[in-house]
Amino acid sequence: MPNKMRRDKKRRSASARRTGQTSRTTGEAQKADSVKALLSRASPVLTSIREQRSRQVGWREWLAQRLPEALLPHVTGVVERQGELVIFTTSASWGVRIRYAMAELEPPPAIDRIHVRVMPGRGPG
């Protein structure tokens, strides 16, 4: 019968024995990084995603100030693309209503055209 490796339960966890890691690094306990901390050191791809998300939130707030309250739950997304604002809605019928409401508004200075597209997502409620 082959000799089994004895478990050192007091000093190392099972995963550390498999990988050869210890729970302490240079005398200090290793702290787990939060997701926010990891994203703050993120690559340029994640940084651009974070910036795009903040722009989308800004446009959604802009819409919330100008559209009737009954239409807002049917907006699934807002994206700015090369001087055009694209508003996504839950269905074609809500898209028509939002398109008519947007026709009455003056577009912001940085936007040349406003498009309304259908992209089903979270519905109302």
DSSP file (Angstrom, degrees, kcal/mol; ACC not computed):
  #  RESIDUE AA STRUCTURE BP1 BP2  ACC     N-H-->O    O-->H-N    N-H-->O    O-->H-N    TCO  KAPPA ALPHA  PHI   PSI    X-CA   Y-CA   Z-CA
    1    1 A M              0   0    0      0, 0.0     3,-0.1     0, 0.0     2,-0.0   0.000 360.0 360.0 360.0 131.6    0.0    0.0    0.0
    2    2 A P        -     0   0    0      0, 0.0     2,-0.3     0, 0.0     0, 0.0  -0.325 360.0-103.0 -70.4 151.0    1.5    3.4   -1.0
    3    3 A N        -     0   0    0      1,-0.0     2,-0.3    -2,-0.0     3,-0.0  -0.539  35.0-138.3 -72.4 134.6    2.3    5.9    1.7
    4    4 A K        -     0   0    0     -2,-0.3     2,-0.4    -3,-0.1    -1,-0.0  -0.717  19.4-111.0 -94.1 145.3   -0.3    8.7    2.0
    5    5 A M        -     0   0    0     -2,-0.3     2,-0.2     1,-0.1    -1,-0.0  -0.599  36.9-124.1 -73.2 129.4    0.7   12.3    2.5
    6    6 A R        -     0   0    0     -2,-0.4     2,-0.4     1,-0.1    -1,-0.1  -0.502  20.6-120.1 -77.2 143.6   -0.3   13.4    6.0
    7    7 A R        -     0   0    0     -2,-0.2     2,-0.9     1,-0.1     3,-0.2  -0.675  11.1-153.1 -85.0 133.8   -2.5   16.4    6.3
    8    8 A D    >>  +     0   0    0     -2,-0.4     4,-2.0     1,-0.2     3,-0.7  -0.725  24.2 170.4-103.4  78.5   -1.2   19.3    8.3
    9    9 A K  T 34  +     0   0    0     -2,-0.9    -1,-0.2     1,-0.2     5,-0.1   0.780  68.2  56.1 -65.4 -30.3   -4.6   20.7    9.4
   10   10 A K  T 34 S+     0   0    0     -3,-0.2    -1,-0.2     1,-0.1     3,-0.1   0.794 117.6  28.0 -76.1 -27.2   -3.3   23.2   11.8
   11   11 A R  T <4 S+     0   0    0     -3,-0.7     2,-0.4     1,-0.2    12,-0.3   0.788 119.0  30.1-109.2 -32.0   -1.0   25.1    9.5
   12   12 A R     <  -     0   0    0     -4,-2.0    -1,-0.2    10,-0.1    10,-0.1  -0.975  67.8-124.5-137.2 145.8   -2.3   24.9    5.9
   13   13 A S     >  -     0   0    0     -2,-0.4     4,-1.9     1,-0.1     5,-0.2  -0.355  34.6-107.8 -78.7 166.2   -5.6   24.6    4.2
   14   14 A A  H  > S+     0   0    0      1,-0.2     4,-1.7     2,-0.2     5,-0.1   0.898 120.1  49.9 -62.9 -41.0   -6.3   21.8    1.7
   15   15 A S  H  > S+     0   0    0      1,-0.2     4,-2.0     2,-0.2     6,-0.3   0.864 109.2  52.1 -67.9 -34.0   -6.3   24.2   -1.2
   16   16 A A  H  >>S+     0   0    0      1,-0.2     4,-2.0     2,-0.2     5,-0.9   0.860 107.2  52.8 -69.5 -34.5   -2.9   25.7   -0.1
   17   17 A R  H  <5S+     0   0    0     -4,-1.9    -1,-0.2     2,-0.2    -2,-0.2   0.889 110.2  48.3 -67.0 -37.0   -1.4   22.2    0.2
   18   18 A R  H  <5S+     0   0    0     -4,-1.7    -2,-0.2     1,-0.2    -1,-0.2   0.896 122.8  32.2 -69.4 -38.6   -2.5   21.4   -3.4
   19   19 A T  H  <5S-     0   0    0     -4,-2.0    -2,-0.2    -5,-0.1    -1,-0.2   0.593 105.4-120.8 -96.6 -11.3   -1.1   24.7   -4.8
   20   20 A G  T  <5 +     0   0    0     -4,-2.0     2,-0.2     1,-0.3    -3,-0.2   0.638  66.8 135.3  82.7  13.4    1.8   25.1   -2.4
   21   21 A Q      < -     0   0    0     -5,-0.9     2,-0.3    -6,-0.3    -1,-0.3  -0.577  43.3-145.1 -93.3 157.8    0.6   28.4   -1.2
   22   22 A T        -     0   0    0     -2,-0.2   -10,-0.1     2,-0.1   -11,-0.0  -0.805  21.6-120.9-115.3 163.2    0.5   29.6    2.4
   23   23 A S  S    S+     0   0    0    -12,-0.3     7,-1.1    -2,-0.3     2,-0.4   0.612  95.8  60.1 -79.5 -11.3   -2.1   31.8    4.1
   24   24 A R  E     -A   29   0A   0      5,-0.2     2,-0.5     3,-0.0     5,-0.2  -0.954  64.2-162.3-121.9 137.5    0.5   34.3    5.1
   25   25 A T  E >  S-A   28   0A   0      3,-2.3     3,-2.0    -2,-0.4    -2,-0.0  -0.974  77.0 -20.3-119.9 121.2    2.8   36.3    2.8
   26   26 A T  T 3  S-     0   0    0     -2,-0.5    -1,-0.2     1,-0.3     3,-0.1   0.854 125.4 -54.0  48.3  44.2    5.8   38.0    4.4
   27   27 A G  T 3  S+     0   0    0      1,-0.2     2,-0.3    -3,-0.0    -1,-0.3   0.288 119.1  97.9  84.3 -11.5    4.4   37.8    7.8
   28   28 A E  E <  S-A   25   0A   0     -3,-2.0    -3,-2.3     3,-0.0     2,-0.2  -0.850  79.9-107.4-112.5 147.2    1.1   39.6    7.0
   29   29 A A  E     -A   24   0A   0     -2,-0.3     2,-0.5    -5,-0.2    -5,-0.2  -0.511  38.5-117.3 -68.4 135.9   -2.3   38.1    6.3
   30   30 A Q        -     0   0    0     -7,-1.1     2,-0.3    -2,-0.2    -1,-0.1  -0.645  29.1-140.7 -79.4 125.2   -3.1   38.4    2.6
   31   31 A K        -     0   0    0     -2,-0.5     2,-0.3     1,-0.0    -1,-0.0  -0.639  12.3-121.0 -89.7 142.2   -6.2   40.6    2.1
   32   32 A A        -     0   0    0     -2,-0.3     2,-0.3     1,-0.1    -1,-0.0  -0.635  29.7-123.9 -78.2 136.4   -8.8   39.7   -0.5
   33   33 A D        -     0   0    0     -2,-0.3     2,-0.1     1,-0.1    -1,-0.1  -0.590  19.9-126.6 -81.1 141.2   -9.4   42.5   -3.0
   34   34 A S     >  -     0   0    0     -2,-0.3     4,-2.2     1,-0.1     5,-0.2  -0.422  23.3-112.8 -78.3 162.5  -12.8   44.0   -3.4
   35   35 A V  H  > S+     0   0    0      1,-0.2     4,-2.6     2,-0.2     5,-0.2   0.895 118.8  54.4 -62.9 -39.8  -14.4   44.1   -6.9
   36   36 A K  H  > S+     0   0    0      1,-0.2     4,-1.8     2,-0.2    -1,-0.2   0.905 108.6  48.6 -61.4 -41.1  -14.2   47.9   -6.8
   37   37 A A  H  > S+     0   0    0      2,-0.2     4,-1.0     1,-0.2    -1,-0.2   0.896 111.4  49.7 -66.3 -39.6  -10.5   47.8   -6.0
   38   38 A L  H  < S+     0   0    0     -4,-2.2     3,-0.4     1,-0.2    -2,-0.2   0.902 111.2  49.0 -64.8 -40.6   -9.9   45.3   -8.8
   39   39 A L  H >< S+     0   0    0     -4,-2.6     3,-1.3     1,-0.2    -1,-0.2   0.816 103.9  59.8 -70.0 -29.4  -11.8   47.5  -11.3
   40   40 A S  H 3< S+     0   0    0     -4,-1.8    -1,-0.2     1,-0.3    -2,-0.2   0.802 111.8  40.2 -68.9 -26.2   -9.9   50.6  -10.2
   41   41 A R  T 3< S+     0   0    0     -4,-1.0    -1,-0.3    -3,-0.4    -2,-0.2   0.178  97.2 135.1 -99.4  15.9   -6.6   48.9  -11.3
   42   42 A A    <   -     0   0    0     -3,-1.3    -3,-0.1     1,-0.1    -4,-0.0  -0.012  60.5 -93.5 -69.3 167.3   -8.4   47.5  -14.4
   43   43 A S     >  -     0   0    0      1,-0.1     4,-1.9     4,-0.0     3,-0.3  -0.196  43.8 -96.9 -71.0 167.8   -7.1   47.3  -17.9
   44   44 A P  H  > S+     0   0    0      0, 0.0     4,-2.4     0, 0.0     5,-0.2   0.806 122.8  61.3 -59.3 -29.2   -8.0   50.0  -20.4
   45   45 A V  H  > S+     0   0    0      1,-0.2     4,-1.8     2,-0.2     5,-0.1   0.943 106.8  43.4 -63.7 -46.8  -10.9   47.8  -21.7
   46   46 A L  H  > S+     0   0    0     -3,-0.3     4,-2.3     1,-0.2    -1,-0.2   0.850 111.3  55.7 -67.7 -33.3  -12.6   47.9  -18.4
   47   47 A T  H  X S+     0   0    0     -4,-1.9     4,-2.2     2,-0.2    -1,-0.2   0.921 107.8  47.9 -64.3 -43.0  -11.9   51.6  -18.0
   48   48 A S  H  X S+     0   0    0     -4,-2.4     4,-2.4     1,-0.2    -2,-0.2   0.868 110.8  51.8 -66.9 -34.7  -13.6   52.3  -21.3
   49   49 A I  H  X S+     0   0    0     -4,-1.8     4,-2.3     2,-0.2    -1,-0.2   0.912 109.5  49.6 -65.4 -42.1  -16.6   50.2  -20.3
   50   50 A R  H  X S+     0   0    0     -4,-2.3     4,-1.9     2,-0.2    -2,-0.2   0.901 112.2  47.9 -63.7 -41.2  -16.9   52.1  -17.0
   51   51 A E  H  X S+     0   0    0     -4,-2.2     4,-2.0     2,-0.2    -2,-0.2   0.898 111.1  50.9 -66.2 -40.5  -16.8   55.4  -18.9
   52   52 A Q  H  X S+     0   0    0     -4,-2.4     4,-2.2     1,-0.2    -2,-0.2   0.904 109.1  51.5 -63.4 -41.0  -19.4   54.2  -21.4
   53   53 A R  H  X S+     0   0    0     -4,-2.3     4,-2.2     1,-0.2    -1,-0.2   0.896 108.3  50.9 -63.7 -40.4  -21.7   53.2  -18.6
   54   54 A S  H  X S+     0   0    0     -4,-1.9     4,-2.0     1,-0.2    -1,-0.2   0.875 109.5  50.7 -67.0 -35.6  -21.4   56.6  -16.9
   55   55 A R  H  X S+     0   0    0     -4,-2.0     4,-2.3     2,-0.2    -2,-0.2   0.903 109.3  51.5 -65.2 -40.4  -22.3   58.3  -20.2
   56   56 A Q  H  X S+     0   0    0     -4,-2.2     4,-2.2     1,-0.2    -2,-0.2   0.900 109.1  50.0 -62.9 -40.7  -25.3   56.0  -20.5
   57   57 A V  H  X S+     0   0    0     -4,-2.2     4,-2.1     2,-0.2    -1,-0.2   0.901 109.6  52.1 -64.0 -40.5  -26.5   56.9  -17.0
   58   58 A G  H  X S+     0   0    0     -4,-2.0     4,-2.0     1,-0.2    -2,-0.2   0.909 110.8  46.6 -61.9 -43.2  -26.1   60.6  -17.9
   59   59 A W  H  X S+     0   0    0     -4,-2.3     4,-2.4     2,-0.2    -1,-0.2   0.871 109.9  53.7 -67.8 -35.8  -28.2   60.3  -21.0
   60   60 A R  H  X S+     0   0    0     -4,-2.2     4,-2.3     2,-0.2    -1,-0.2   0.900 109.1  48.7 -65.1 -39.1  -30.8   58.3  -19.1
   61   61 A E  H  X S+     0   0    0     -4,-2.1     4,-1.4     2,-0.2    -2,-0.2   0.891 109.1  53.5 -65.1 -39.3  -31.0   61.1  -16.5
   62   62 A W  H  X S+     0   0    0     -4,-2.0     4,-0.7     1,-0.2     3,-0.3   0.923 111.0  46.3 -60.1 -44.5  -31.3   63.6  -19.4
   63   63 A L  H >X S+     0   0    0     -4,-2.4     4,-3.3     1,-0.2     3,-1.1   0.894 106.2  59.1 -64.0 -40.2  -34.3   61.6  -20.7
   64   64 A A  H 3< S+     0   0    0     -4,-2.3    -1,-0.2     1,-0.3    -2,-0.2   0.812 105.3  50.3 -60.7 -30.2  -35.9   61.3  -17.3
   65   65 A Q  H 3< S+     0   0    0     -4,-1.4    -1,-0.3    -3,-0.3    -2,-0.2   0.698 122.0  31.3 -78.9 -19.3  -36.0   65.1  -17.1
   66   66 A R  H << S+     0   0    0     -3,-1.1    -2,-0.2    -4,-0.7    -3,-0.1   0.739 102.4  74.9-114.1 -29.7  -37.6   65.5  -20.5
   67   67 A L  S  < S-     0   0    0     -4,-3.3     5,-0.1    -5,-0.1    31,-0.0  -0.529  89.2 -95.7 -85.7 152.9  -39.9   62.5  -21.2
   68   68 A P    >>  -     0   0    0      0, 0.0     3,-1.6     0, 0.0     4,-1.0  -0.380  35.7-117.9 -61.8 146.5  -43.2   61.9  -19.6
   69   69 A E  T 34 S+     0   0    0      1,-0.3     3,-0.3     2,-0.2    -2,-0.1   0.792 110.8  62.8 -59.9 -30.4  -43.0   59.6  -16.6
   70   70 A A  T 34 S+     0   0    0      1,-0.2    -1,-0.3     2,-0.1     4,-0.1   0.741 103.5  49.7 -68.3 -22.6  -45.2   56.9  -18.2
   71   71 A L  T X4 S+     0   0    0     -3,-1.6     3,-1.7     1,-0.1    -1,-0.2   0.760  90.8  78.0 -87.3 -26.2  -42.6   56.4  -21.0
   72   72 A L  G >< S+     0   0    0     -4,-1.0     3,-1.8     1,-0.3    -1,-0.1   0.843  85.4  58.6 -58.2 -40.2  -39.5   56.0  -18.9
   73   73 A P  G 3  S+     0   0    0      0, 0.0    -1,-0.3     0, 0.0    -2,-0.1   0.709 102.4  57.6 -64.0 -14.7  -40.1   52.4  -17.8
   74   74 A H  G <  S+     0   0    0     -3,-1.7    16,-1.7    -4,-0.1     2,-0.7   0.382  81.1  97.8 -97.2   3.9  -40.1   51.4  -21.5
   75   75 A V  E <   +B   89   0B   0     -3,-1.8    14,-0.3    14,-0.2     3,-0.1  -0.843  46.7 178.6 -90.4 116.6  -36.6   52.8  -22.2
   76   76 A T  E     -     0   0B   0     12,-2.2     2,-0.3    -2,-0.7    13,-0.2   0.632  62.1 -11.9 -95.0 -15.0  -34.2   49.8  -22.1
   77   77 A G  E     -B   88   0B   0     11,-1.3    11,-3.1    44,-0.0     2,-0.4  -0.957  48.2-148.6-175.9 159.1  -31.1   51.7  -23.0
   78   78 A V  E     +B   87   0B   0     -2,-0.3     2,-0.4     9,-0.2     9,-0.2  -0.987  20.9 176.4-140.5 127.4  -29.5   55.0  -24.3
   79   79 A V  E     -B   86   0B   0      7,-2.6     7,-3.5    -2,-0.4     2,-0.5  -0.994  22.3-143.4-135.4 138.5  -26.3   55.1  -26.3
   80   80 A E  E     +B   85   0B   0     -2,-0.4     2,-0.4     5,-0.2     5,-0.2  -0.899  22.8 179.1-100.0 126.5  -24.5   58.0  -27.9
   81   81 A R  E >   -B   84   0B   0      3,-3.4     3,-1.6    -2,-0.5    -2,-0.0  -0.932  63.1 -38.0-132.7 109.0  -22.8   57.0  -31.2
   82   82 A Q  T 3  S-     0   0    0     -2,-0.4     3,-0.1     1,-0.3    -1,-0.1   0.872 125.5 -36.6  47.1  54.1  -20.9   59.5  -33.3
   83   83 A G  T 3  S+     0   0    0      1,-0.2    29,-3.7    29,-0.1    30,-1.0   0.509 120.1 105.5  81.4   5.0  -23.2   62.5  -32.7
   84   84 A E  E <   -Bc  81 113B   0     -3,-1.6    -3,-3.4    27,-0.2     2,-0.6  -0.945  60.5-144.4-118.2 140.1  -26.3   60.4  -32.7
   85   85 A L  E     -Bc  80 114B   0     28,-2.5    30,-3.0    -2,-0.4     2,-0.6  -0.908  14.0-162.2-103.2 122.7  -28.4   59.4  -29.7
   86   86 A V  E     -Bc  79 115B   0     -7,-3.5    -7,-2.6    -2,-0.6     2,-0.5  -0.923   2.4-165.9-109.0 121.9  -29.9   55.9  -29.9
   87   87 A I  E     -Bc  78 116B   0     28,-3.0    30,-2.8    -2,-0.6     2,-0.4  -0.931   8.0-152.3-109.2 124.5  -32.8   55.2  -27.5
   88   88 A F  E     -Bc  77 117B   0    -11,-3.1   -12,-2.2    -2,-0.5   -11,-1.3  -0.800  13.9-169.0 -99.1 138.1  -33.8   51.6  -27.1
   89   89 A T  E     -Bc  75 118B   0     28,-2.4    30,-3.0    -2,-0.4   -14,-0.2  -0.779  32.6-115.5-124.1 166.9  -37.3   50.6  -26.1
   90   90 A T  S    S+     0   0    0    -16,-1.7     2,-0.3    -2,-0.3   -15,-0.1   0.796  92.8   0.3 -73.1 -30.0  -39.2   47.5  -25.0
   91   91 A S  S  > S-     0   0    0    -17,-0.2     4,-1.9    28,-0.1    -1,-0.1  -0.956  72.8-103.7-153.1 168.7  -41.4   47.2  -28.1
   92   92 A A  H  > S+     0   0    0     -2,-0.3     4,-2.0     1,-0.2     5,-0.2   0.874 117.5  55.0 -65.8 -37.4  -42.2   48.9  -31.4
   93   93 A S  H  > S+     0   0    0      1,-0.2     4,-1.6     2,-0.2    -1,-0.2   0.909 111.1  43.8 -65.6 -40.3  -45.4   50.5  -30.1
   94   94 A W  H  > S+     0   0    0      1,-0.2     4,-2.5     2,-0.2    -1,-0.2   0.835 109.2  59.4 -70.6 -31.2  -43.6   52.1  -27.2
   95   95 A G  H  X S+     0   0    0     -4,-1.9     4,-2.4     2,-0.2    -2,-0.2   0.888 104.1  49.8 -62.3 -39.2  -40.8   53.1  -29.6
   96   96 A V  H  X S+     0   0    0     -4,-2.0     4,-2.3     2,-0.2    -1,-0.2   0.920 110.8  49.3 -65.2 -43.4  -43.4   55.1  -31.7
   97   97 A R  H  X S+     0   0    0     -4,-1.6     4,-2.0     1,-0.2    -2,-0.2   0.916 113.7  45.7 -62.0 -42.6  -44.7   56.9  -28.6
   98   98 A I  H  X S+     0   0    0     -4,-2.5     4,-2.6     2,-0.2    -1,-0.2   0.880 109.9  55.2 -68.6 -37.3  -41.1   57.8  -27.5
   99   99 A R  H  X S+     0   0    0     -4,-2.4     4,-1.7     2,-0.2    -2,-0.2   0.917 109.5  46.6 -61.4 -43.6  -40.3   58.9  -31.0
  100  100 A Y  H  X S+     0   0    0     -4,-2.3     4,-0.9     2,-0.2    -1,-0.2   0.895 112.7  49.8 -65.8 -39.2  -43.2   61.3  -31.1
  101  101 A A  H  < S+     0   0    0     -4,-2.0     3,-0.5     1,-0.2     4,-0.4   0.888 111.2  49.3 -65.7 -38.0  -42.3   62.6  -27.6
  102  102 A M  H >< S+     0   0    0     -4,-2.6     3,-0.9     1,-0.2    -1,-0.2   0.803 101.2  64.0 -71.7 -28.2  -38.7   63.1  -28.7
  103  103 A A  H 3< S+     0   0    0     -4,-1.7    -1,-0.2     1,-0.2    -2,-0.2   0.799 100.5  52.9 -65.1 -27.2  -39.8   65.0  -31.9
  104  104 A E  T 3< S+     0   0    0     -4,-0.9    -1,-0.2    -3,-0.5     2,-0.2   0.659 100.2  79.2 -80.3 -16.5  -41.3   67.7  -29.6
  105  105 A L  S <  S-     0   0    0     -3,-0.9   -39,-0.0    -4,-0.4   -38,-0.0  -0.580  82.9-119.4 -93.7 154.7  -38.0   68.1  -27.7
  106  106 A E        -     0   0    0     -2,-0.2    -2,-0.1     1,-0.0    -3,-0.1  -0.809  34.9-121.5 -88.7 128.1  -34.9   70.1  -28.8
  107  107 A P        -     0   0    0      0, 0.0     7,-0.0     0, 0.0    -1,-0.0  -0.318  33.4 -95.9 -68.0 153.7  -31.9   67.7  -29.1
  108  108 A P    >   -     0   0    0      0, 0.0     3,-1.7     0, 0.0     0, 0.0  -0.254  39.1-104.4 -64.0 159.1  -28.8   68.6  -27.0
  109  109 A P  T 3  S+     0   0    0      0, 0.0     0, 0.0     0, 0.0     0, 0.0   0.809 118.2  52.7 -58.0 -34.5  -26.0   70.6  -28.7
  110  110 A A  T 3  S+     0   0    0      2,-0.0     2,-0.5   -26,-0.0     0, 0.0   0.542  97.1  82.0 -80.9  -5.4  -23.7   67.6  -29.2
  111  111 A I    <   -     0   0    0     -3,-1.7   -27,-0.2     1,-0.1     3,-0.1  -0.874  47.6-179.9-109.7 128.4  -26.4   65.4  -30.9
  112  112 A D  S    S+     0   0    0    -29,-3.7     2,-0.3    -2,-0.5   -28,-0.2   0.853  73.1  10.2 -88.2 -42.0  -27.2   65.7  -34.6
  113  113 A R  E     -c   84   0B   0    -30,-1.0   -28,-2.5     2,-0.0     2,-0.5  -0.951  60.3-143.6-139.1 155.9  -30.0   63.0  -34.7
  114  114 A I  E     -c   85   0B   0     -2,-0.3     2,-0.4   -30,-0.2   -28,-0.2  -0.991  18.2-169.6-122.4 125.7  -32.0   60.9  -32.4
  115  115 A H  E     -c   86   0B   0    -30,-3.0   -28,-3.0    -2,-0.5     2,-0.5  -0.879   9.9-153.1-112.1 145.5  -32.9   57.3  -33.3
  116  116 A V  E     +c   87   0B   0     -2,-0.4     2,-0.3   -30,-0.2   -28,-0.2  -0.986  21.1 176.2-119.1 124.2  -35.4   55.1  -31.5
  117  117 A R  E     -c   88   0B   0    -30,-2.8   -28,-2.4    -2,-0.5     2,-0.5  -0.835  30.2-113.8-124.1 159.9  -34.8   51.3  -31.8
  118  118 A V  E     +c   89   0B   0     -2,-0.3   -28,-0.2   -30,-0.2   -30,-0.1  -0.850  39.8 155.8 -97.7 126.1  -36.4   48.2  -30.3
  119  119 A M        -     0   0    0    -30,-3.0   -28,-0.1    -2,-0.5   -43,-0.1  -0.738  34.7-140.5-145.5  93.6  -34.4   46.1  -27.9
  120  120 A P        +     0   0    0      0, 0.0     2,-0.2     0, 0.0   -30,-0.1  -0.237  43.6 132.5 -57.5 141.7  -36.6   44.1  -25.5
  121  121 A G        -     0   0    0      1,-0.1     2,-0.3   -47,-0.0   -45,-0.1  -0.553  60.7  -1.8-153.9-140.1  -35.3   44.0  -22.0
  122  122 A R  S    S-     0   0    0     -2,-0.2    -1,-0.1   -46,-0.1     3,-0.1  -0.513  72.0-148.5 -64.7 125.6  -36.7   44.5  -18.6
  123  123 A G        -     0   0    0     -2,-0.3   -49,-0.1     1,-0.2    -1,-0.1  -0.211  35.2 -63.3 -84.2-177.9  -40.3   45.4  -19.1
  124  124 A P              0   0    0      0, 0.0    -1,-0.2     0, 0.0   -50,-0.0  -0.330 360.0 360.0 -66.9 150.1  -42.3   47.7  -16.8
  125  125 A G              0   0    0     -3,-0.1    -2,-0.0    -2,-0.0    -3,-0.0   0.459 360.0 360.0  85.0 360.0  -42.9   46.6  -13.2
